[in-house]
């Protein structure tokens, strides 16, 4: 089945305002050629058996990685954001928050323009078929194409962003994020800070702090490092901090006896 047919099927399922049908398709493993022949009435009948599934999130794995818009091939990031850079991830978070908090259509289009990019040479990673992202201004040049997408496809890509943000939180949250509970729609996983520690610069402040260590280079170099490498670095720093703290506490207790 061609990518265009897959995206048409996704748009149809999402337009029915039942995105869990996309998850059902993944679980059933039925080919898109079968879903394409299912009538709307049959889809609605299927919804009556979904309550027991308790599906509350979209898979972080795209059901299709590419689509043609006009004469340009666009690609989505890899599953679980394994080829997403820090620059890309921070912008995705910013635009996702703006869209969720206010329902701003432009913020949603900007979010999608960061994720869904034209095919091109990407110097950041061999696994990324998308053109290298250098700025939000660059992504803005793709907005006219993004604006053409059907609402259902936009909704799916937005949910895909949410699922991957959640995956990052679930993977590293116990170590580096502020919340103990999973993120909600109106919450964004931010790096741990005390409430009175000053202004919250979100991920941008974290990247500046990491750049000061010079392990990944300057701020620009950090921006073009993949987000998982940075999160793993932060986890290792937290582990080392806890080890050092435990050693200091142990020594302090020994001297106080």
Buried (B, 14 or more C-beta within 10 A) or exposed (E): BEBEBBBBBBBBBBBBEBBBBBBBBBEEEEEBEEBEEBEEEEBEEBEEEBEEEEBEBBBBBBBBBBBEBEEEBBBBBBBBBBBBBBBBBBBBBBBBBBBBEEEEEEBBBBBBBBBBBBEEEBEBBEEBBBBBBEEBEBBEEBBEBBBEBBEBBBBBBBBBBBBBBBBBBBBBBEBBBBBEEEBEEEBBBBBEBEEEEEEEBBBBBBBEBBBEEEEBBEBEBBBBBBBBEBBBBBBEBBEEEEEEEEEEEEEEEEEEE
